[in-house]
Amino acid sequence: MREPRSIARVASVLTLLAIVTCTPAAEDEAAIAPLAQALTFHASFDNGPDADFALGDATLYTAPSYDEQDEAAAGIGSPDIEIVEGSGRFGNALEFKKKNTFAVFYLAEDNVAFSESNWSGTVSFWLSLEPGEDLEPGFSDPIQITDLAYNDAAIWVDFTSDNPRQFRLGIFGDLAVWNPDNLSSNDYPFFLERLIAVDDPPFTRGEWTHVAITFTGLGSEDGGTANLYLNGEPQPKTMEGIGEPFTWDMSRAAIRLGVNYVGRYDELALFNRPLTPEEVRTLGGMEGGVAALYP
Protein backbone atom coordinates (compact mmCIF):
# COMPACT_ATOMS: atom_id res chain seq x y z
CA MET A 1 0.00 0.00 0.00
CA ARG A 2 2.89 2.34 0.60
CA GLU A 3 4.22 2.20 -2.93
CA PRO A 4 1.04 3.28 -4.74
CA ARG A 5 0.65 6.17 -2.27
CA SER A 6 4.24 7.28 -3.02
CA ILE A 7 3.64 7.05 -6.76
CA ALA A 8 0.44 9.05 -6.40
CA ARG A 9 2.25 11.68 -4.33
CA VAL A 10 5.03 11.98 -6.92
CA ALA A 11 2.45 12.24 -9.67
CA SER A 12 0.67 15.00 -7.77
CA VAL A 13 3.91 16.92 -7.29
CA LEU A 14 4.82 16.54 -10.96
CA THR A 15 1.37 17.71 -11.97
CA LEU A 16 1.69 20.75 -9.71
CA LEU A 17 5.14 21.53 -11.09
CA ALA A 18 3.80 21.24 -14.63
CA ILE A 19 1.05 23.71 -13.82
CA VAL A 20 3.46 26.15 -12.19
CA THR A 21 6.07 25.95 -14.93
CA CYS A 22 3.79 25.72 -17.97
CA THR A 23 1.26 28.40 -17.13
CA PRO A 24 3.71 31.34 -17.41
CA ALA A 25 5.00 29.94 -20.68
CA ALA A 26 1.46 29.79 -22.01
CA GLU A 27 0.86 33.34 -20.83
CA ASP A 28 4.10 34.50 -22.43
CA GLU A 29 3.17 32.85 -25.71
CA ALA A 30 -0.24 34.49 -25.64
CA ALA A 31 1.36 37.86 -24.95
CA ILE A 32 3.98 37.73 -27.69
CA ALA A 33 1.91 36.16 -30.49
CA PRO A 34 0.20 39.46 -31.38
CA LEU A 35 3.59 41.21 -31.34
CA ALA A 36 4.99 38.63 -33.76
CA GLN A 37 2.09 39.20 -36.15
CA ALA A 38 2.68 42.96 -36.12
CA LEU A 39 6.49 42.89 -36.55
CA THR A 40 7.80 44.31 -39.83
CA PHE A 41 11.52 44.82 -39.08
CA HIS A 42 14.18 43.86 -36.53
CA ALA A 43 17.91 44.59 -36.40
CA SER A 44 19.72 43.02 -33.44
CA PHE A 45 23.28 43.66 -34.75
CA ASP A 46 24.17 40.20 -33.46
CA ASN A 47 24.79 38.84 -36.96
CA GLY A 48 26.26 41.91 -38.60
CA PRO A 49 24.76 45.25 -39.60
CA ASP A 50 21.89 43.90 -41.72
CA ALA A 51 18.45 43.28 -40.24
CA ASP A 52 17.64 39.84 -38.88
CA PHE A 53 13.99 40.16 -39.92
CA ALA A 54 12.68 42.46 -42.65
CA LEU A 55 9.63 42.59 -44.88
CA GLY A 56 11.67 44.82 -47.20
CA ASP A 57 15.38 45.21 -47.88
CA ALA A 58 17.37 44.04 -44.84
CA THR A 59 20.60 45.80 -45.86
CA LEU A 60 22.18 48.57 -43.80
CA TYR A 61 23.52 51.30 -46.10
CA THR A 62 26.00 54.14 -45.59
CA ALA A 63 26.38 57.29 -47.68
CA PRO A 64 28.51 60.41 -47.17
CA SER A 65 25.35 62.37 -46.28
CA TYR A 66 21.61 62.23 -46.87
CA ASP A 67 22.03 64.75 -49.69
CA GLU A 68 24.22 62.06 -51.29
CA GLN A 69 21.98 59.13 -50.43
CA ASP A 70 22.13 57.86 -54.02
CA GLU A 71 25.83 57.11 -53.47
CA ALA A 72 25.10 54.72 -50.61
CA ALA A 73 26.93 51.41 -50.35
CA ALA A 74 25.99 48.35 -48.34
CA GLY A 75 27.52 48.01 -44.90
CA ILE A 76 29.04 50.29 -42.29
CA GLY A 77 31.02 52.91 -44.17
CA SER A 78 32.37 55.04 -41.33
CA PRO A 79 35.51 54.27 -39.29
CA ASP A 80 33.76 55.72 -36.24
CA ILE A 81 30.87 53.25 -36.29
CA GLU A 82 31.30 49.61 -35.38
CA ILE A 83 29.55 46.58 -33.97
CA VAL A 84 30.86 45.82 -30.49
CA GLU A 85 30.57 42.18 -29.45
CA GLY A 86 28.76 41.36 -26.23
CA SER A 87 28.08 44.97 -25.34
CA GLY A 88 24.42 45.21 -26.33
CA ARG A 89 21.18 44.99 -24.46
CA PHE A 90 21.22 41.50 -25.90
CA GLY A 91 24.32 40.22 -27.68
CA ASN A 92 26.13 42.82 -29.77
CA ALA A 93 25.48 46.54 -30.17
CA LEU A 94 26.03 49.20 -32.80
CA GLU A 95 28.35 51.89 -31.43
CA PHE A 96 28.77 55.44 -32.71
CA LYS A 97 32.17 56.45 -31.32
CA LYS A 98 32.14 60.05 -32.56
CA LYS A 99 29.49 62.50 -33.73
CA ASN A 100 28.06 60.73 -36.75
CA THR A 101 27.75 62.85 -39.88
CA PHE A 102 27.35 59.93 -42.29
CA ALA A 103 23.99 58.77 -43.62
CA VAL A 104 23.44 55.36 -41.98
CA PHE A 105 20.08 53.86 -42.87
CA TYR A 106 17.77 51.03 -43.85
CA LEU A 107 15.31 51.47 -46.68
CA ALA A 108 11.80 52.14 -45.39
CA GLU A 109 9.78 50.50 -48.15
CA ASP A 110 7.85 47.52 -46.69
CA ASN A 111 9.98 47.67 -43.52
CA VAL A 112 7.81 50.60 -42.41
CA ALA A 113 4.05 50.03 -42.73
CA PHE A 114 3.64 53.48 -44.28
CA SER A 115 0.32 54.75 -45.58
CA GLU A 116 -0.54 58.27 -46.69
CA SER A 117 -4.17 57.89 -45.62
CA ASN A 118 -3.97 56.25 -42.18
CA TRP A 119 -0.50 55.42 -40.92
CA SER A 120 -0.06 53.69 -37.57
CA GLY A 121 2.80 51.80 -35.97
CA THR A 122 5.43 51.42 -33.28
CA VAL A 123 9.18 52.07 -33.24
CA SER A 124 11.30 50.41 -30.53
CA PHE A 125 15.01 50.49 -29.72
CA TRP A 126 17.52 50.64 -26.85
CA LEU A 127 20.15 53.32 -26.18
CA SER A 128 23.14 53.47 -23.85
CA LEU A 129 24.89 56.80 -23.33
CA GLU A 130 25.48 59.68 -20.93
CA PRO A 131 23.92 62.55 -22.91
CA GLY A 132 25.60 65.38 -21.05
CA GLU A 133 29.07 63.90 -21.51
CA ASP A 134 29.01 61.68 -24.59
CA LEU A 135 27.13 63.82 -27.10
CA GLU A 136 29.03 66.48 -28.98
CA PRO A 137 27.62 70.02 -29.45
CA GLY A 138 24.38 70.29 -31.40
CA PHE A 139 21.15 68.34 -31.70
CA SER A 140 21.40 64.56 -31.88
CA ASP A 141 18.72 62.32 -33.40
CA PRO A 142 19.05 58.60 -32.60
CA ILE A 143 16.38 57.90 -35.24
CA GLN A 144 14.61 59.70 -38.07
CA ILE A 145 12.07 58.00 -40.31
CA THR A 146 11.51 60.20 -43.35
CA ASP A 147 12.26 60.69 -47.04
CA LEU A 148 13.49 64.28 -46.73
CA ALA A 149 14.17 65.87 -43.34
CA TYR A 150 13.21 65.81 -39.67
CA ASN A 151 10.59 68.54 -40.25
CA ASP A 152 9.02 67.16 -43.45
CA ALA A 153 6.82 64.04 -43.15
CA ALA A 154 8.95 62.53 -40.40
CA ILE A 155 9.02 60.68 -37.09
CA TRP A 156 12.06 61.22 -34.87
CA VAL A 157 13.49 61.53 -31.39
CA ASP A 158 16.32 63.85 -30.46
CA PHE A 159 18.51 65.13 -27.66
CA THR A 160 18.53 68.92 -27.54
CA SER A 161 21.73 70.84 -28.07
CA ASP A 162 22.28 72.38 -24.62
CA ASN A 163 22.93 70.71 -21.28
CA PRO A 164 20.93 69.55 -19.46
CA ARG A 165 19.62 67.92 -22.62
CA GLN A 166 15.96 67.20 -23.14
CA PHE A 167 14.84 64.07 -24.97
CA ARG A 168 12.03 64.83 -27.42
CA LEU A 169 9.63 63.07 -29.76
CA GLY A 170 8.65 64.91 -32.92
CA ILE A 171 6.12 63.88 -35.57
CA PHE A 172 5.38 66.30 -38.37
CA GLY A 173 3.73 65.89 -41.75
CA ASP A 174 4.42 67.75 -44.96
CA LEU A 175 6.44 70.90 -44.26
CA ALA A 176 4.57 72.93 -46.88
CA VAL A 177 1.34 72.37 -44.94
CA TRP A 178 2.31 72.87 -41.30
CA ASN A 179 5.02 75.48 -41.89
CA PRO A 180 4.42 77.08 -45.31
CA ASP A 181 6.71 80.01 -44.56
CA ASN A 182 9.51 77.62 -43.52
CA LEU A 183 10.07 79.39 -40.22
CA SER A 184 12.89 78.21 -37.98
CA SER A 185 11.42 75.23 -36.15
CA ASN A 186 12.74 76.03 -32.69
CA ASP A 187 11.43 79.60 -32.93
CA TYR A 188 8.00 78.43 -34.11
CA PRO A 189 5.48 77.93 -31.27
CA PHE A 190 3.49 75.33 -33.25
CA PHE A 191 6.59 73.13 -33.49
CA LEU A 192 7.52 73.43 -29.82
CA GLU A 193 3.97 72.90 -28.54
CA ARG A 194 3.53 69.64 -30.43
CA LEU A 195 6.72 67.98 -29.18
CA ILE A 196 6.76 65.52 -26.30
CA ALA A 197 9.77 66.75 -24.30
CA VAL A 198 11.32 64.92 -21.33
CA ASP A 199 13.38 67.17 -19.05
CA ASP A 200 15.26 64.51 -17.10
CA PRO A 201 15.45 61.42 -19.33
CA PRO A 202 16.78 58.20 -17.73
CA PHE A 203 19.81 57.64 -19.96
CA THR A 204 23.05 56.48 -18.37
CA ARG A 205 26.29 55.15 -19.80
CA GLY A 206 26.71 51.47 -19.05
CA GLU A 207 22.98 50.91 -18.73
CA TRP A 208 20.27 50.46 -21.36
CA THR A 209 17.14 52.56 -21.78
CA HIS A 210 14.22 51.27 -23.82
CA VAL A 211 12.59 53.81 -26.14
CA ALA A 212 9.21 53.11 -27.74
CA ILE A 213 7.16 55.40 -29.98
CA THR A 214 3.55 54.51 -30.74
CA PHE A 215 1.42 56.43 -33.23
CA THR A 216 -1.96 56.07 -34.86
CA GLY A 217 -4.01 57.72 -37.59
CA LEU A 218 -1.32 59.84 -39.22
CA GLY A 219 -2.72 61.33 -42.42
CA SER A 220 -6.31 60.56 -41.42
CA GLU A 221 -9.20 63.02 -41.53
CA ASP A 222 -9.51 62.95 -37.74
CA GLY A 223 -5.80 63.59 -37.20
CA GLY A 224 -3.21 61.38 -35.57
CA THR A 225 -1.93 60.83 -32.04
CA ALA A 226 1.36 59.58 -30.61
CA ASN A 227 2.95 58.53 -27.33
CA LEU A 228 6.51 58.14 -26.06
CA TYR A 229 7.58 55.43 -23.60
CA LEU A 230 10.87 55.24 -21.70
CA ASN A 231 11.60 51.93 -19.96
CA GLY A 232 7.96 51.00 -20.38
CA GLU A 233 6.66 54.16 -18.73
CA PRO A 234 4.40 56.40 -20.84
CA GLN A 235 5.42 60.04 -20.73
CA PRO A 236 2.67 62.32 -19.39
CA LYS A 237 1.81 64.07 -22.65
CA THR A 238 -0.01 62.49 -25.58
CA MET A 239 0.68 64.17 -28.91
CA GLU A 240 -2.68 64.98 -30.48
CA GLY A 241 -4.09 66.70 -33.56
CA ILE A 242 -1.45 65.61 -36.06
CA GLY A 243 -3.63 66.72 -38.97
CA GLU A 244 -1.28 67.47 -41.84
CA PRO A 245 -0.70 64.91 -44.64
CA PHE A 246 2.37 62.67 -44.86
CA THR A 247 3.73 62.33 -48.39
CA TRP A 248 6.77 60.20 -49.19
CA ASP A 249 8.94 59.47 -52.18
CA MET A 250 9.37 55.78 -51.36
CA SER A 251 12.60 55.58 -53.35
CA ARG A 252 14.20 57.86 -50.73
CA ALA A 253 12.25 56.98 -47.59
CA ALA A 254 14.65 55.67 -44.96
CA ILE A 255 15.04 54.55 -41.36
CA ARG A 256 17.94 56.82 -40.41
CA LEU A 257 20.16 55.82 -37.49
CA GLY A 258 22.36 57.93 -35.27
CA VAL A 259 22.13 61.39 -36.84
CA ASN A 260 24.87 63.32 -34.99
CA TYR A 261 24.66 60.61 -32.33
CA VAL A 262 27.36 59.29 -29.99
CA GLY A 263 26.66 56.16 -27.96
CA ARG A 264 25.46 52.58 -28.28
CA TYR A 265 22.35 51.38 -30.07
CA ASP A 266 20.58 48.02 -30.02
CA GLU A 267 17.43 46.05 -30.86
CA LEU A 268 15.74 48.28 -33.45
CA ALA A 269 12.24 46.97 -34.18
CA LEU A 270 9.21 48.27 -36.09
CA PHE A 271 5.58 47.17 -35.93
CA ASN A 272 2.59 47.83 -38.17
CA ARG A 273 0.29 49.07 -35.39
CA PRO A 274 0.51 51.00 -32.13
CA LEU A 275 1.34 48.61 -29.30
CA THR A 276 -0.69 48.91 -26.13
CA PRO A 277 1.03 50.05 -22.91
CA GLU A 278 1.01 46.42 -21.74
CA GLU A 279 2.60 45.28 -25.00
CA VAL A 280 5.30 47.95 -24.74
CA ARG A 281 6.18 46.61 -21.29
CA THR A 282 6.14 43.05 -22.62
CA LEU A 283 8.44 44.06 -25.46
CA GLY A 284 10.90 45.72 -23.11
CA GLY A 285 10.94 42.75 -20.76
CA MET A 286 11.34 39.88 -23.22
CA GLU A 287 14.29 37.65 -22.39
CA GLY A 288 16.57 37.57 -25.42
CA GLY A 289 14.88 40.50 -27.10
CA VAL A 290 12.78 40.77 -30.25
CA ALA A 291 14.29 37.61 -31.78
CA ALA A 292 11.85 35.69 -29.58
CA LEU A 293 9.09 36.83 -31.95
CA TYR A 294 10.23 34.82 -34.99
CA PRO A 295 12.02 31.52 -35.77
Summary of the structure (lengths in Angstrom):
residues: 295
radius of gyration: 21.5
end to end distance: 49.2
largest distance: 91.8
contacts: 958
relative contact order: 0.21
helix: 25%
strand: 34%
